[in-house]
Amino acid sequence: IIEGAREAINLLREYGHKVVINSCNELEWIKRTLDNADIRYDKICAKGSSKPLADCYLDDKSIMFTTWAESLPKVLEMINDKDNRKW
């Protein structure tokens, strides 16, 4: 788990945003890893799933992930006026 991931992801959920983990790994491994790290999430889209609909993607195509300390403020700025309207 990347340093700051638990705090950043859990903070997003505390702010009322839905967190969907999208990964090419196996579902059971993702669940076990997140649960062991006490990372809260709303849904997991695992290997074989389509990329979920979202207001913001934190990856290498939307908000370039560097560290949570640098990326979280960008995420919060992008979704600040969103109201989880579609999902």
PAMAR-925528 format. One record per residue (C-alpha): residue in three letters; x, z, y. Coordinates in steps of 0.25 Angstrom, whole numbers, plus 2048, in hexadecimal, padded with zeros to 3 digits. Each point is the difference from the previous one (the first is absolute). Last residue first. Layout:
BEGIN
("ALA",(X,Z,Y));
...
//
This chain:
BEGIN
("TRP",(7A0,7DD,81C));
("LYS",(7FC,7F7,80B));
("ARG",(800,809,80C));
("ASN",(80C,809,7FE));
("ASP",(7FE,804,80E));
("LYS",(80B,7F9,807));
("ASP",(805,803,80E));
("ASN",(80D,807,7FB));
("ILE",(803,7F6,7F5));
("MET",(80B,7F9,806));
("GLU",(806,80C,808));
("LEU",(7FF,809,7F4));
("VAL",(808,7F5,7F7));
("LYS",(80A,7FE,80B));
("PRO",(802,80F,801));
("LEU",(801,801,7F1));
("SER",(80B,7F6,7FF));
("GLU",(80C,806,806));
("ALA",(7FF,80E,7FA));
("TRP",(7FB,7FA,7F3));
("THR",(80D,7F8,7FF));
("THR",(802,7F1,801));
("PHE",(7F3,7F9,7FD));
("MET",(7FD,7F3,807));
("ILE",(7F2,801,805));
("SER",(7F9,7F3,7FB));
("LYS",(808,7F9,7F6));
("ASP",(80B,809,7FA));
("ASP",(7F6,80B,7FD));
("LEU",(7F6,809,807));
("TYR",(7F3,7F8,801));
("CYS",(7F6,803,80A));
("ASP",(7F1,7FF,802));
("ALA",(7FE,7FE,7F1));
("LEU",(7FA,7F7,7F5));
("PRO",(807,802,7F3));
("LYS",(80B,7F7,7FA));
("SER",(7FB,7FB,7F3));
("SER",(802,808,7F4));
("GLY",(809,7FC,7F4));
("LYS",(80A,80B,801));
("ALA",(7F9,80C,808));
("CYS",(7F6,802,80B));
("ILE",(7FF,80F,802));
("LYS",(7F5,806,807));
("ASP",(7FD,80C,80A));
("TYR",(80E,806,801));
("ARG",(806,80E,800));
("ILE",(80F,802,7FD));
("ASP",(803,80D,7F9));
("ALA",(80D,7FA,7FB));
("ASN",(7FC,802,7F1));
("ASP",(7F3,7FA,804));
("LEU",(806,7F4,806));
("THR",(80A,7FD,7F4));
("ARG",(7F5,803,7F6));
("LYS",(7F6,7F6,806));
("ILE",(80B,7F5,802));
("TRP",(805,802,7F2));
("GLU",(7F1,7FF,7FB));
("LEU",(7FD,7F3,808));
("GLU",(80C,7F8,7FC));
("ASN",(809,7FB,80B));
("CYS",(7FD,7F4,809));
("SER",(7FB,80A,80B));
("ASN",(7F5,801,80A));
("ILE",(7FD,80F,804));
("VAL",(7F3,801,808));
("VAL",(7FF,80B,80A));
("LYS",(7F3,802,808));
("HIS",(802,805,80E));
("GLY",(7F9,80D,804));
("TYR",(80B,806,808));
("GLU",(803,809,7F5));
("ARG",(802,7F3,7F7));
("LEU",(80A,7FB,809));
("LEU",(807,80E,800));
("ASN",(801,7FF,7F1));
("ILE",(807,7F3,800));
("ALA",(80A,805,80A));
("GLU",(803,80D,7FA));
("ARG",(801,7FB,7F2));
("ALA",(808,7F4,804));
("GLY",(80A,808,809));
("GLU",(80C,7FD,7F7));
("ILE",(7FE,7F4,7F7));
("ILE",(7FA,804,7F2));
//
